[in-house]
Amino acid sequence: MSSPAGAGAPSVTLEPVGKGNRAAILALELLPEQQGFVASNAESLAEARHDNEAIARAVVADGRVVGFLMYSVPEDEDEAIIYRFMIDRREQGRGFGRAAVSRVLEEIAGLARTRHVSICYEPENAAARRLYASFGFVENGLDEDGEMIAMLELGG
Ligand SMILES: CC(C)(COP(=O)(O)OP(=O)(O)OC[C@H]1O[C@@H](n2cnc3c(N)ncnc32)[C@H](O)[C@@H]1OP(=O)(O)O)[C@@H](O)C(=O)NCCC(=O)NCCS
């Protein structure tokens, strides 16, 4: 059984979104059956432009943009919310998703006031459920949109 940041895990970095990686983020694709699991990156980047609290990151491996994620830490709250996460269809199954979750949790843990992390996904999204559960996220029930909310306590 693999650990969250298992030995031999591929190395990824999270990079801020900018001119140099925007086109590569927009070119990332999901499998057809995954398209209902997360908003398109075009929508997410458009949203991020108008939302000062949105923190958008390219997931980079071996110099390539392989994925994208977005989270926020609402003002005056001690919780970070990861609400977009995807790895390109051609790059899935190689450990990049797991490595990206490790990196974003490190980044969030480095923010002074953050004590919890929440993440949401469609209840039928078995890959996301297994991945997040392996980091200790505990399912908290469905929100009003029918999405599963899972929570992680940091530093526990
Ligand atoms: C979820 C997602 C990000 C995983 O990315 P990935 O790079 O393929 O993940 P990894 O290769 O690091 O695998 C990590 C874990 O995910 C789970 N997983 C990945 N693919 C899976 C599949 N087809 N079925 C079941 N579990 C799967 C496993 O638990 C795996 O752990 P393991 O290494 O112990 O087997 C990717 O499948 C994706 O982009 N899905 C579509 C978008 C989405 O669902 N986003 C999440 C909700 S916002």
The ligand as a MOL file (V3000), in Angstrom:
LIG
                    3D

  0  0  0     0  0            999 V3000
M  V30 BEGIN CTAB
M  V30 COUNTS 48 50 0 0 0
M  V30 BEGIN ATOM
M  V30 1 C -8.2610 12.4950 -9.3600 0
M  V30 2 C -7.0280 12.7730 -10.2240 0
M  V30 3 C -6.5640 14.2000 -9.9830 0
M  V30 4 C -5.9190 11.7930 -9.8170 0
M  V30 5 O -4.7590 12.1220 -10.5600 0
M  V30 6 P -3.6530 11.0030 -10.9560 0
M  V30 7 O -2.4080 11.7170 -11.3590 0
M  V30 8 O -4.2210 10.0370 -11.9070 0
M  V30 9 O -3.4360 10.3090 -9.5460 0
M  V30 10 P -2.2320 9.3630 -9.0850 0
M  V30 11 O -1.6360 8.6440 -10.2430 0
M  V30 12 O -1.3190 10.1610 -8.2270 0
M  V30 13 O -3.0290 8.3350 -8.1810 0
M  V30 14 C -3.3660 8.7010 -6.8600 0
M  V30 15 C -4.4790 7.8780 -6.3130 0
M  V30 16 O -5.7010 8.2150 -6.9670 0
M  V30 17 C -6.5500 7.0630 -6.9520 0
M  V30 18 N -6.8430 6.7500 -8.3370 0
M  V30 19 C -6.2770 7.2830 -9.4530 0
M  V30 20 N -6.8830 6.7860 -10.5470 0
M  V30 21 C -7.8410 5.9380 -10.1140 0
M  V30 22 C -8.8180 5.1430 -10.7570 0
M  V30 23 N -8.9310 5.1200 -12.0920 0
M  V30 24 N -9.6630 4.4190 -9.9750 0
M  V30 25 C -9.5840 4.4470 -8.6290 0
M  V30 26 N -8.6590 5.1830 -7.9600 0
M  V30 27 C -7.8070 5.9050 -8.6990 0
M  V30 28 C -5.7960 5.9530 -6.2690 0
M  V30 29 O -6.1250 5.9810 -4.8970 0
M  V30 30 C -4.3680 6.3800 -6.4520 0
M  V30 31 O -3.6110 5.9080 -5.4100 0
M  V30 32 P -2.5490 4.7090 -5.5980 0
M  V30 33 O -1.3510 5.3640 -6.1780 0
M  V30 34 O -2.3720 4.2210 -4.2140 0
M  V30 35 O -3.1940 3.7250 -6.5320 0
M  V30 36 C -7.3040 12.5470 -11.7400 0
M  V30 37 O -7.8690 11.2650 -11.9060 0
M  V30 38 C -8.2480 13.5770 -12.3500 0
M  V30 39 O -7.8090 14.6410 -12.8030 0
M  V30 40 N -9.5670 13.2700 -12.3870 0
M  V30 41 C -10.5340 14.1290 -13.0350 0
M  V30 42 C -10.7980 15.4130 -12.2520 0
M  V30 43 C -11.2170 15.1080 -10.8260 0
M  V30 44 O -11.9210 14.1520 -10.5680 0
M  V30 45 N -10.7500 15.9610 -9.8800 0
M  V30 46 C -11.0130 15.7610 -8.4660 0
M  V30 47 C -12.2650 16.3740 -7.9990 0
M  V30 48 S -12.2300 18.1250 -8.0470 0
M  V30 END ATOM
M  V30 BEGIN BOND
M  V30 1 1 1 2
M  V30 2 1 2 3
M  V30 3 1 2 4
M  V30 4 1 2 36
M  V30 5 1 4 5
M  V30 6 1 5 6
M  V30 7 2 6 7
M  V30 8 1 6 8
M  V30 9 1 6 9
M  V30 10 1 9 10
M  V30 11 2 10 11
M  V30 12 1 10 12
M  V30 13 1 10 13
M  V30 14 1 13 14
M  V30 15 1 14 15
M  V30 16 1 15 16
M  V30 17 1 15 30
M  V30 18 1 16 17
M  V30 19 1 17 18
M  V30 20 1 17 28
M  V30 21 1 18 19
M  V30 22 1 18 27
M  V30 23 2 19 20
M  V30 24 1 20 21
M  V30 25 1 21 22
M  V30 26 2 21 27
M  V30 27 1 22 23
M  V30 28 2 22 24
M  V30 29 1 24 25
M  V30 30 2 25 26
M  V30 31 1 26 27
M  V30 32 1 28 29
M  V30 33 1 28 30
M  V30 34 1 30 31
M  V30 35 1 31 32
M  V30 36 2 32 33
M  V30 37 1 32 34
M  V30 38 1 32 35
M  V30 39 1 36 37
M  V30 40 1 36 38
M  V30 41 2 38 39
M  V30 42 1 38 40
M  V30 43 1 40 41
M  V30 44 1 41 42
M  V30 45 1 42 43
M  V30 46 2 43 44
M  V30 47 1 43 45
M  V30 48 1 45 46
M  V30 49 1 46 47
M  V30 50 1 47 48
M  V30 END BOND
M  V30 END CTAB
M  END
